[in-house]
Amino acid sequence: MSLSKIEISAFFPAYNEAGNIENLTRRTANTLKQLAAKWEIIIIDDGSKDNTAKISQRLVKEIPGVRYICHEKNRGYGGAVKTGLKNASYEWIFFTDGDNQFDTREIELLLPHTKNADFVLGYRLNRKDNFMRQLNAWAWGTLVRTLFGLHGISRDIDCAFKLFKRKVVDEYELYSEGAMISTELLVKAKKLGYKFKEQGVHHLPRTVGTQTGANLKVILRAFKELFKLYKYLK
């Protein structure tokens, strides 16, 4: 299916992803050139300390349609996502992580669902993370689905492969600066009555760089934001 009638903004939150950002950006640009009438890619550098900035700035010069935004200090995953959402220009928004664990050529798999849905959610097929990370993700997903009534909407809430209409996020303000951002996105879209569809996508092992999701500071921030969101919605 073609995105010939759809304009799309794609963005990647990235923190110390110098080893991944070039391949991810080039693959996504080649994909969108084939699928989209108009497109852009925004690299959101969340205060990286490696060569992410240098590589990204070179890509901006080499690939028309690529933009680069840098946070002076690390804000967290949610902060990077919010920057991407705020700066997206087109009707449809796609985002994935800067760690290159998804094949962005599979954006095409999401497209058929745009006929009947406002929010298309990827879920990971054969997730390529270690057992403890998968166990933690299962427990977290079960908790937030139960607290916020997301059963039947998303089997993989934090899967970073999402495509949705810009209007979905134009109608409300997002507060999460950390890992709660995906849950907050879905909860608020659900409350406004938007339609969801799911699509399985392949998950790839991380070959370069270091995961930060299991960091204790990240986990504690996620729980703090969870209770804050729950209190706000109740």
N, C-alpha and C positions, 0 to 999 in steps of 0.2 A: 504493500500500500504506500502511496506517496503522501508527503506532507505538502503537496503542491498548493493547497489552499490554506495552509497553516503557516504562521510565522512563529518562530520558536527562539526563546532565550535559554541557553544551557549554561549552568555554572557549576564550579567545583570548589567546595571548601578544601583548603590545602594547608597543612602545617608540616613543614620539613619534608616536602615531597619532591625534592630535586631529582631523585632517581625515577620518578613516575610521571611527572607533570607533562613532559614533552610528548611521550608516547600517547598518553591519554588525550592531550589536546589535538594532536595531529589526527589521530583516529576519529575523534569526534567531529572535527572539521570536515574530514573527507566524507563522513557519514551524512552530515547535515547538508553538504553541497549536493548530494544526490537526492535528498528527501525533501528539503525545505525550499519554499519560495524566498523567504528571508530568514536569516538566522544570525545569531551572535553567540560567542562563548566568552564567559567572564570567569577568570581565575581569581578566586578570593584567597589571598595569602594572609593567613591568620597569625601574623607576626613570626614567620619562619626565621630560623637562625642559620639555615644552610644556604644553598644557592638557588632556592626556589625563585626568589625575586629576579636574579640575573637571567635565569632561563626563561622565565615568564615574559620579561621585558623584551627579550630577543624574539620570542614567538609573536608578540604583538607586532613587531616590525615585519616579520616574515609572512604572517597569515592574516590577510584582511578579514575583519570580523571578530578578531580576538581582542579582548580587553583585559586589563589587569588592575585589581584594586588591592591595596595592602593595608592591613591594620598595623599601626605602629607597635601595639602590644597584643599579645595573645588574648583573645576574648573568650574563646571556647567555640565548640562546634555550632551551637545555636546562634551565637553572635555572627559567625561566618555565614550561616544560612540566611539570617535576616538581612545581611548586607547584600547577598546575592538576590534575594527577593526584591529588595528596595531598588536595586539598580537594573533589574530586568526590563527590557523595552517592549517585548512582543506579547501577543495574545496568549501563547502557551509557554509554560516554564518547565524546564527539565533540570533536575540536578542529580548528581552522583558524587561520590567522594573522590578526592584527589589521589587515593592510594592505588588506583588502577586495578581494583579487584572485580570490576565489571567490564564487560565488553560493550561499549557504547554503540556498536553496530546493532545491538538488540533493541535500540530505541524503536526500530521498525516493528518489533513485536507489540509494542504498546499502541501503535497507531490505530488499528481497527477498533479499539475500544473508545476512541475519542468521538465516535459517532453517537454513543449513548451514555457517555460518562463525562463528568467534570474533572474527576481525579482518578488517574490510573496508577495503581500501586504495584511495583514489582515485588516478588518474593523470591528468596534464594532457593534454587534447586541444588541439592547436595552441597550445603554450605561448607566452605573450605577453611574453617577455623578449628582450633584445638577443642578438645572435649570440654574443658572448663569454661571456655568462652561461650560455647554453644549452650552449656547448662545455665550459665548466668543469663544469657539472652532469653532462654526459655522461661526462666523464673520471672525475669523483668517483664517480658511480654505478657505472661499470664496475669501478673499483678495489674498492669495498666489496662489491659483489656477488661478485666473484671471491675476495676474502679471506675472506668470511664465509659463502659458499655460499648466497647469496640469489637466484641465477638461478632463474627460474620462480616466484618468490614475489612480487616487486615490480619492475615496469619503471620505477618513478618513486619511489624510496625516500623522498626528501625532500618529496614532495607533501604539503602541509599540509591534507589533507582525509581524516581517518581516523575510523573508528567501530569500537569494540571493546568487548568485555565487560570489566567492571571486574576480574574475576578474573584476566585476562591480566596485569595489572600488580600485582596484590596478592601474587603469588607470588615476586617478586624485587625487589631493590633496583637502582635506576638511579643511575649515577654521572656521566654526561656533563652538563656545564654549558653546552656549546656546540652546534654543528651536528651532532654525532655522535648526538644523542639519538634521532633517528628510526631510525638503523641499530641502535643498542643495543636499542630497543624490539622491532624485528623479529627480531634475532638471538636474544634471550632467549626471545621467544614461540615461535620455531621450535624451540629446544632443548627446550622443554616440550611440544612436540607439538600446539600449537594450529593450527586450520585457518584458512587465508587465502583471501580472494576479492578480485578487483580489479574496479574500475568506473571507466570514463572519466568525467571531469567537465570542465567548461569552465573555462579560465583567462582571467582578465581583465587588461588592462593596468593598471599602477599609475598612478593619476591624481593622487594627493596623497601627499606625504611622500617619504622617501628610503630606498632599500634599503640594508641593512647587510651582506648576505650576502657581498658581494665585498670587504669590508674586510680588509686584510692581517692584522690582529690576529685577526679571526674565522677566517680560513683557517688561520693557524698553530695556533690553539687546536684546530681540527678535526683537523688532522694529529696533534697531540700526543695527543688523546683517542683517535684511531684506533689508534695504536700501543699505547696503554695497554690498550684493550679487546682488541685482538688478542693481546697478551701474556697478559692475564688469562684469556681463553677457551682459549688453548693450554696 
